[in-house]
């Protein structure tokens, strides 16, 4: 769930960022590979995984980079404008 909207993650071949974009949820990004950290969002609830390994950009507590992660469980996000 993000901003009150349930967004199903149905394609394990895509990233969380791809899924959010498909649902018309805007997330700022630059590199799409976990290097810059521009897509950083707050993970309120749930678990994610970084299939290609931990991102190189700084990620604070409860923050994730949707450009390079996939959800493992149902998740709840907060996306700052």
Biopython code that builds the backbone (N, CA, C, O; Angstrom):
import numpy as np
from Bio.PDB.StructureBuilder import StructureBuilder

atoms = [
    (1, "UNK", "N", (0.853, -1.168, 0.000)),
    (1, "UNK", "CA", (0.000, 0.000, 0.000)),
    (1, "UNK", "C", (0.900, 1.233, 0.000)),
    (1, "UNK", "O", (1.885, 1.318, 0.734)),
    (2, "UNK", "N", (0.526, 2.172, -0.843)),
    (2, "UNK", "CA", (1.268, 3.426, -0.911)),
    (2, "UNK", "C", (0.265, 4.563, -1.055)),
    (2, "UNK", "O", (-0.575, 4.560, -1.954)),
    (3, "UNK", "N", (0.366, 5.510, -0.177)),
    (3, "UNK", "CA", (-0.522, 6.672, -0.185)),
    (3, "UNK", "C", (-1.996, 6.266, -0.277)),
    (3, "UNK", "O", (-2.773, 6.859, -1.025)),
    (4, "UNK", "N", (-2.360, 5.243, 0.500)),
    (4, "UNK", "CA", (-3.741, 4.786, 0.545)),
    (4, "UNK", "C", (-4.186, 3.927, -0.624)),
    (4, "UNK", "O", (-5.348, 3.526, -0.688)),
    (5, "UNK", "N", (-3.289, 3.641, -1.541)),
    (5, "UNK", "CA", (-3.626, 2.874, -2.740)),
    (5, "UNK", "C", (-2.961, 1.506, -2.685)),
    (5, "UNK", "O", (-1.757, 1.404, -2.447)),
    (6, "UNK", "N", (-3.739, 0.462, -2.903)),
    (6, "UNK", "CA", (-3.191, -0.893, -2.973)),
    (6, "UNK", "C", (-2.660, -1.107, -4.384)),
    (6, "UNK", "O", (-3.384, -0.941, -5.366)),
    (7, "UNK", "N", (-1.386, -1.478, -4.470)),
    (7, "UNK", "CA", (-0.738, -1.705, -5.759)),
    (7, "UNK", "C", (-0.230, -3.145, -5.782)),
    (7, "UNK", "O", (0.720, -3.469, -5.068)),
    (8, "UNK", "N", (-0.840, -4.014, -6.585)),
    (8, "UNK", "CA", (-0.371, -5.407, -6.623)),
    (8, "UNK", "C", (0.978, -5.520, -7.328)),
    (8, "UNK", "O", (1.196, -4.929, -8.386)),
    (9, "UNK", "N", (1.876, -6.290, -6.720)),
    (9, "UNK", "CA", (3.172, -6.591, -7.320)),
    (9, "UNK", "C", (3.054, -7.989, -7.891)),
    (9, "UNK", "O", (3.105, -8.972, -7.152)),
    (10, "UNK", "N", (2.896, -8.082, -9.209)),
    (10, "UNK", "CA", (2.590, -9.371, -9.819)),
    (10, "UNK", "C", (3.697, -9.942, -10.694)),
    (10, "UNK", "O", (3.638, -11.111, -11.076)),
    (11, "UNK", "N", (4.694, -9.148, -11.015)),
    (11, "UNK", "CA", (5.738, -9.596, -11.931)),
    (11, "UNK", "C", (7.080, -9.586, -11.217)),
    (11, "UNK", "O", (7.673, -8.525, -11.023)),
    (12, "UNK", "N", (7.558, -10.744, -10.829)),
    (12, "UNK", "CA", (8.835, -10.832, -10.111)),
    (12, "UNK", "C", (10.039, -10.498, -10.984)),
    (12, "UNK", "O", (11.167, -10.464, -10.491)),
    (13, "UNK", "N", (9.818, -10.250, -12.270)),
    (13, "UNK", "CA", (10.896, -9.872, -13.171)),
    (13, "UNK", "C", (11.119, -8.360, -13.185)),
    (13, "UNK", "O", (12.073, -7.887, -13.804)),
    (14, "UNK", "N", (10.253, -7.593, -12.512)),
    (14, "UNK", "CA", (10.396, -6.145, -12.481)),
    (14, "UNK", "C", (10.778, -5.682, -11.082)),
    (14, "UNK", "O", (10.666, -6.433, -10.113)),
    (15, "UNK", "N", (11.230, -4.434, -10.991)),
    (15, "UNK", "CA", (11.549, -3.861, -9.692)),
    (15, "UNK", "C", (10.309, -3.219, -9.096)),
    (15, "UNK", "O", (9.288, -3.063, -9.766)),
    (16, "UNK", "N", (10.412, -2.856, -7.845)),
    (16, "UNK", "CA", (9.317, -2.149, -7.196)),
    (16, "UNK", "C", (9.054, -0.819, -7.896)),
    (16, "UNK", "O", (7.901, -0.405, -8.014)),
    (17, "UNK", "N", (10.100, -0.146, -8.362)),
    (17, "UNK", "CA", (9.933, 1.114, -9.091)),
    (17, "UNK", "C", (9.113, 0.896, -10.359)),
    (17, "UNK", "O", (8.212, 1.684, -10.646)),
    (18, "UNK", "N", (9.403, -0.151, -11.120)),
    (18, "UNK", "CA", (8.629, -0.465, -12.326)),
    (18, "UNK", "C", (7.156, -0.660, -11.985)),
    (18, "UNK", "O", (6.278, -0.167, -12.693)),
    (19, "UNK", "N", (6.891, -1.373, -10.907)),
    (19, "UNK", "CA", (5.521, -1.648, -10.476)),
    (19, "UNK", "C", (4.806, -0.344, -10.105)),
    (19, "UNK", "O", (3.659, -0.134, -10.500)),
    (20, "UNK", "N", (5.472, 0.520, -9.355)),
    (20, "UNK", "CA", (4.869, 1.797, -8.959)),
    (20, "UNK", "C", (4.582, 2.666, -10.176)),
    (20, "UNK", "O", (3.530, 3.300, -10.256)),
    (21, "UNK", "N", (5.507, 2.696, -11.114)),
    (21, "UNK", "CA", (5.291, 3.474, -12.338)),
    (21, "UNK", "C", (4.096, 2.942, -13.123)),
    (21, "UNK", "O", (3.319, 3.723, -13.672)),
    (22, "UNK", "N", (3.946, 1.633, -13.178)),
    (22, "UNK", "CA", (2.812, 1.031, -13.888)),
    (22, "UNK", "C", (1.478, 1.412, -13.257)),
    (22, "UNK", "O", (0.444, 1.421, -13.925)),
    (23, "UNK", "N", (1.512, 1.729, -11.953)),
    (23, "UNK", "CA", (0.294, 2.129, -11.232)),
    (23, "UNK", "C", (0.138, 3.654, -11.193)),
    (23, "UNK", "O", (-0.678, 4.175, -10.433)),
    (24, "UNK", "N", (0.918, 4.363, -12.007)),
    (24, "UNK", "CA", (0.880, 5.831, -12.073)),
    (24, "UNK", "C", (1.208, 6.498, -10.750)),
    (24, "UNK", "O", (0.637, 7.536, -10.417)),
    (25, "UNK", "N", (2.129, 5.905, -9.988)),
    (25, "UNK", "CA", (2.624, 6.515, -8.756)),
    (25, "UNK", "C", (4.012, 7.059, -9.053)),
    (25, "UNK", "O", (4.920, 6.314, -9.423)),
    (26, "UNK", "N", (4.163, 8.358, -8.889)),
    (26, "UNK", "CA", (5.419, 9.013, -9.245)),
    (26, "UNK", "C", (6.455, 8.871, -8.140)),
    (26, "UNK", "O", (6.204, 9.201, -6.981)),
    (27, "UNK", "N", (7.617, 8.377, -8.524)),
    (27, "UNK", "CA", (8.773, 8.277, -7.644)),
    (27, "UNK", "C", (9.936, 8.911, -8.396)),
    (27, "UNK", "O", (10.226, 8.528, -9.530)),
    (28, "UNK", "N", (10.596, 9.870, -7.776)),
    (28, "UNK", "CA", (11.751, 10.496, -8.419)),
    (28, "UNK", "C", (12.903, 9.494, -8.455)),
    (28, "UNK", "O", (13.132, 8.772, -7.485)),
    (29, "UNK", "N", (13.616, 9.452, -9.556)),
    (29, "UNK", "CA", (14.748, 8.537, -9.689)),
    (29, "UNK", "C", (15.736, 9.113, -10.705)),
    (29, "UNK", "O", (15.425, 10.049, -11.442)),
    (30, "UNK", "N", (16.931, 8.530, -10.722)),
    (30, "UNK", "CA", (17.928, 8.908, -11.725)),
    (30, "UNK", "C", (18.571, 7.673, -12.343)),
    (30, "UNK", "O", (18.487, 7.472, -13.554)),
    (31, "UNK", "N", (19.204, 6.854, -11.534)),
    (31, "UNK", "CA", (20.046, 5.798, -12.100)),
    (31, "UNK", "C", (19.347, 4.458, -12.330)),
    (31, "UNK", "O", (19.727, 3.720, -13.239)),
    (32, "UNK", "N", (18.351, 4.134, -11.539)),
    (32, "UNK", "CA", (17.632, 2.857, -11.589)),
    (32, "UNK", "C", (18.499, 1.647, -11.203)),
    (32, "UNK", "O", (18.107, 0.505, -11.447)),
    (33, "UNK", "N", (19.663, 1.889, -10.609)),
    (33, "UNK", "CA", (20.558, 0.790, -10.246)),
    (33, "UNK", "C", (21.044, 0.838, -8.799)),
    (33, "UNK", "O", (21.928, 0.062, -8.433)),
    (34, "UNK", "N", (20.498, 1.722, -7.965)),
    (34, "UNK", "CA", (20.902, 1.772, -6.566)),
    (34, "UNK", "C", (22.171, 2.546, -6.288)),
    (34, "UNK", "O", (22.727, 2.437, -5.196)),
    (35, "UNK", "N", (22.649, 3.332, -7.252)),
    (35, "UNK", "CA", (23.869, 4.102, -7.050)),
    (35, "UNK", "C", (23.620, 5.500, -6.496)),
    (35, "UNK", "O", (24.417, 5.997, -5.700)),
    (36, "UNK", "N", (22.520, 6.146, -6.906)),
    (36, "UNK", "CA", (22.337, 7.558, -6.561)),
    (36, "UNK", "C", (21.448, 7.792, -5.347)),
    (36, "UNK", "O", (21.646, 8.775, -4.632)),
    (37, "UNK", "N", (20.483, 6.927, -5.092)),
    (37, "UNK", "CA", (19.603, 7.089, -3.944)),
    (37, "UNK", "C", (18.453, 8.056, -4.149)),
    (37, "UNK", "O", (17.720, 8.336, -3.201)),
    (38, "UNK", "N", (18.271, 8.576, -5.355)),
    (38, "UNK", "CA", (17.224, 9.569, -5.609)),
    (38, "UNK", "C", (15.812, 9.014, -5.402)),
    (38, "UNK", "O", (14.895, 9.780, -5.107)),
    (39, "UNK", "N", (15.624, 7.731, -5.546)),
    (39, "UNK", "CA", (14.282, 7.140, -5.436)),
    (39, "UNK", "C", (13.935, 6.713, -4.008)),
    (39, "UNK", "O", (12.914, 6.060, -3.793)),
    (40, "UNK", "N", (14.753, 7.066, -3.053)),
    (40, "UNK", "CA", (14.580, 6.659, -1.654)),
    (40, "UNK", "C", (13.153, 6.929, -1.160)),
    (40, "UNK", "O", (12.652, 8.045, -1.300)),
    (41, "UNK", "N", (12.500, 5.914, -0.585)),
    (41, "UNK", "CA", (11.172, 6.034, 0.015)),
    (41, "UNK", "C", (11.209, 5.373, 1.393)),
    (41, "UNK", "O", (12.138, 4.630, 1.710)),
    (42, "UNK", "N", (10.197, 5.651, 2.201)),
    (42, "UNK", "CA", (10.126, 5.094, 3.546)),
    (42, "UNK", "C", (9.304, 3.812, 3.540)),
    (42, "UNK", "O", (8.173, 3.784, 3.056)),
    (43, "UNK", "N", (9.889, 2.760, 4.083)),
    (43, "UNK", "CA", (9.202, 1.487, 4.256)),
    (43, "UNK", "C", (8.568, 1.496, 5.641)),
    (43, "UNK", "O", (9.268, 1.427, 6.652)),
    (44, "UNK", "N", (7.249, 1.582, 5.684)),
    (44, "UNK", "CA", (6.516, 1.647, 6.948)),
    (44, "UNK", "C", (6.299, 0.249, 7.511)),
    (44, "UNK", "O", (6.345, 0.030, 8.722)),
    (45, "UNK", "N", (6.062, -0.682, 6.606)),
    (45, "UNK", "CA", (5.695, -2.027, 7.043)),
    (45, "UNK", "C", (6.053, -3.020, 5.953)),
    (45, "UNK", "O", (5.938, -2.711, 4.767)),
    (46, "UNK", "N", (6.486, -4.214, 6.345)),
    (46, "UNK", "CA", (6.775, -5.273, 5.401)),
    (46, "UNK", "C", (8.263, -5.468, 5.170)),
    (46, "UNK", "O", (9.099, -4.824, 5.804)),
    (47, "UNK", "N", (8.573, -6.369, 4.251)),
    (47, "UNK", "CA", (9.964, -6.716, 3.946)),
    (47, "UNK", "C", (10.221, -6.658, 2.451)),
    (47, "UNK", "O", (9.353, -6.981, 1.641)),
    (48, "UNK", "N", (11.429, -6.240, 2.102)),
    (48, "UNK", "CA", (11.871, -6.219, 0.701)),
    (48, "UNK", "C", (13.179, -6.994, 0.592)),
    (48, "UNK", "O", (13.789, -7.368, 1.595)),
    (49, "UNK", "N", (13.590, -7.223, -0.645)),
    (49, "UNK", "CA", (14.860, -7.884, -0.916)),
    (49, "UNK", "C", (15.544, -7.149, -2.053)),
    (49, "UNK", "O", (14.885, -6.650, -2.965)),
    (50, "UNK", "N", (16.869, -7.083, -1.998)),
    (50, "UNK", "CA", (17.659, -6.534, -3.100)),
    (50, "UNK", "C", (18.287, -7.716, -3.839)),
    (50, "UNK", "O", (19.347, -8.194, -3.435)),
    (51, "UNK", "N", (17.648, -8.201, -4.922)),
    (51, "UNK", "CA", (18.140, -9.412, -5.596)),
    (51, "UNK", "C", (19.550, -9.289, -6.163)),
    (51, "UNK", "O", (20.251, -10.294, -6.282)),
    (52, "UNK", "N", (19.977, -8.086, -6.513)),
    (52, "UNK", "CA", (21.321, -7.887, -7.073)),
    (52, "UNK", "C", (22.337, -7.503, -5.997)),
    (52, "UNK", "O", (23.473, -7.153, -6.318)),
    (53, "UNK", "N", (21.939, -7.566, -4.723)),
    (53, "UNK", "CA", (22.822, -7.187, -3.621)),
    (53, "UNK", "C", (22.457, -5.804, -3.095)),
    (53, "UNK", "O", (21.712, -5.062, -3.736)),
    (54, "UNK", "N", (22.978, -5.470, -1.944)),
    (54, "UNK", "CA", (22.682, -4.189, -1.299)),
    (54, "UNK", "C", (23.068, -3.026, -2.211)),
    (54, "UNK", "O", (24.092, -3.090, -2.891)),
    (55, "UNK", "N", (22.261, -1.966, -2.232)),
    (55, "UNK", "CA", (22.569, -0.801, -3.068)),
    (55, "UNK", "C", (23.810, -0.072, -2.558)),
    (55, "UNK", "O", (24.163, -0.186, -1.384)),
    (56, "UNK", "N", (24.461, 0.668, -3.432)),
    (56, "UNK", "CA", (25.650, 1.425, -3.058)),
    (56, "UNK", "C", (25.300, 2.776, -2.438)),
    (56, "UNK", "O", (26.094, 3.325, -1.674)),
    (57, "UNK", "N", (24.130, 3.315, -2.753)),
    (57, "UNK", "CA", (23.705, 4.597, -2.199)),
    (57, "UNK", "C", (23.364, 4.446, -0.721)),
    (57, "UNK", "O", (22.977, 3.368, -0.271)),
    (58, "UNK", "N", (23.510, 5.531, 0.025)),
    (58, "UNK", "CA", (23.152, 5.530, 1.439)),
    (58, "UNK", "C", (21.652, 5.296, 1.590)),
    (58, "UNK", "O", (20.844, 5.937, 0.918)),
    (59, "UNK", "N", (21.290, 4.379, 2.472)),
    (59, "UNK", "CA", (19.894, 4.106, 2.779)),
    (59, "UNK", "C", (19.758, 4.162, 4.297)),
    (59, "UNK", "O", (20.359, 3.358, 5.009)),
    (60, "UNK", "N", (18.965, 5.116, 4.791)),
    (60, "UNK", "CA", (18.770, 5.276, 6.223)),
    (60, "UNK", "C", (17.822, 4.234, 6.785)),
    (60, "UNK", "O", (17.282, 3.404, 6.053)),
    (61, "UNK", "N", (17.629, 4.287, 8.091)),
    (61, "UNK", "CA", (16.729, 3.370, 8.764)),
    (61, "UNK", "C", (15.319, 3.514, 8.201)),
    (61, "UNK", "O", (14.809, 4.626, 8.068)),
    (62, "UNK", "N", (14.699, 2.397, 7.875)),
    (62, "UNK", "CA", (13.346, 2.337, 7.311)),
    (62, "UNK", "C", (13.247, 2.922, 5.901)),
    (62, "UNK", "O", (12.143, 3.192, 5.429)),
    (63, "UNK", "N", (14.361, 3.121, 5.230)),
    (63, "UNK", "CA", (14.338, 3.599, 3.846)),
    (63, "UNK", "C", (14.730, 2.467, 2.905)),
    (63, "UNK", "O", (15.521, 1.591, 3.254)),
    (64, "UNK", "N", (14.160, 2.506, 1.708)),
    (64, "UNK", "CA", (14.506, 1.522, 0.676)),
    (64, "UNK", "C", (14.664, 2.240, -0.658)),
    (64, "UNK", "O", (14.217, 3.374, -0.827)),
    (65, "UNK", "N", (15.301, 1.568, -1.590)),
    (65, "UNK", "CA", (15.445, 2.080, -2.954)),
    (65, "UNK", "C", (14.603, 1.200, -3.873)),
    (65, "UNK", "O", (15.011, 0.086, -4.202)),
    (66, "UNK", "N", (13.427, 1.686, -4.294)),
    (66, "UNK", "CA", (12.554, 0.864, -5.124)),
    (66, "UNK", "C", (13.121, 0.539, -6.503)),
    (66, "UNK", "O", (12.625, -0.366, -7.173)),
    (67, "UNK", "N", (14.153, 1.264, -6.936)),
    (67, "UNK", "CA", (14.727, 1.009, -8.261)),
    (67, "UNK", "C", (15.412, -0.348, -8.355)),
    (67, "UNK", "O", (15.608, -0.877, -9.449)),
    (68, "UNK", "N", (15.774, -0.910, -7.204)),
    (68, "UNK", "CA", (16.541, -2.159, -7.255)),
    (68, "UNK", "C", (16.071, -3.196, -6.236)),
    (68, "UNK", "O", (16.806, -4.131, -5.916)),
    (69, "UNK", "N", (14.844, -3.032, -5.726)),
    (69, "UNK", "CA", (14.346, -4.018, -4.768)),
    (69, "UNK", "C", (13.030, -4.621, -5.240)),
    (69, "UNK", "O", (12.378, -4.116, -6.154)),
    (70, "UNK", "N", (12.667, -5.710, -4.591)),
    (70, "UNK", "CA", (11.365, -6.332, -4.814)),
    (70, "UNK", "C", (10.751, -6.615, -3.439)),
    (70, "UNK", "O", (11.480, -6.892, -2.488)),
    (71, "UNK", "N", (9.428, -6.550, -3.324)),
    (71, "UNK", "CA", (8.809, -6.876, -2.039)),
    (71, "UNK", "C", (8.816, -8.381, -1.789)),
    (71, "UNK", "O", (8.621, -9.175, -2.709)),
    (72, "UNK", "N", (9.041, -8.760, -0.541)),
    (72, "UNK", "CA", (9.007, -10.152, -0.130)),
    (72, "UNK", "C", (7.664, -10.436, 0.528)),
    (72, "UNK", "O", (7.147, -11.549, 0.434)),
    (73, "UNK", "N", (7.100, -9.432, 1.193)),
    (73, "UNK", "CA", (5.786, -9.520, 1.832)),
    (73, "UNK", "C", (4.961, -8.340, 1.355)),
    (73, "UNK", "O", (5.445, -7.527, 0.568)),
    (74, "UNK", "N", (3.737, -8.233, 1.813)),
    (74, "UNK", "CA", (2.966, -7.016, 1.579)),
    (74, "UNK", "C", (3.720, -5.886, 2.262)),
    (74, "UNK", "O", (4.236, -6.058, 3.367)),
    (75, "UNK", "N", (3.785, -4.733, 1.610)),
    (75, "UNK", "CA", (4.516, -3.601, 2.160)),
    (75, "UNK", "C", (3.634, -2.352, 2.172)),
    (75, "UNK", "O", (2.658, -2.250, 1.428)),
    (76, "UNK", "N", (4.003, -1.414, 3.032)),
    (76, "UNK", "CA", (3.381, -0.108, 3.073)),
    (76, "UNK", "C", (4.496, 0.919, 2.949)),
    (76, "UNK", "O", (5.489, 0.866, 3.675)),
    (77, "UNK", "N", (4.318, 1.869, 2.007)),
    (77, "UNK", "CA", (5.338, 2.880, 1.722)),
    (77, "UNK", "C", (4.815, 4.282, 1.952)),
    (77, "UNK", "O", (3.613, 4.531, 1.867)),
    (78, "UNK", "N", (5.729, 5.196, 2.244)),
    (78, "UNK", "CA", (5.435, 6.622, 2.223)),
    (78, "UNK", "C", (6.374, 7.233, 1.199)),
    (78, "UNK", "O", (7.591, 7.061, 1.278)),
    (79, "UNK", "N", (5.806, 7.943, 0.242)),
    (79, "UNK", "CA", (6.598, 8.591, -0.801)),
    (79, "UNK", "C", (6.453, 10.086, -0.620)),
    (79, "UNK", "O", (5.353, 10.628, -0.724)),
    (80, "UNK", "N", (7.571, 10.761, -0.349)),
    (80, "UNK", "CA", (7.554, 12.216, -0.203)),
    (80, "UNK", "C", (7.465, 12.867, -1.563)),
    (80, "UNK", "O", (8.021, 12.373, -2.544)),
    (81, "UNK", "N", (6.756, 13.987, -1.610)),
    (81, "UNK", "CA", (6.628, 14.728, -2.886)),
    (81, "UNK", "C", (7.879, 15.523, -3.171)),
    (81, "UNK", "O", (7.958, 16.205, -4.193)),
]
sb = StructureBuilder()
sb.init_structure("model")
sb.init_model(0)
sb.init_chain("A")
sb.init_seg("    ")
for serial, (resi, resn, name, xyz) in enumerate(atoms, 1):
    if name == "N":
        sb.init_residue(resn, " ", resi, " ")
    sb.init_atom(name, np.array(xyz, "f"), 0.0, 1.0, " ", f" {name:<3s}", serial, name[0])
structure = sb.get_structure()
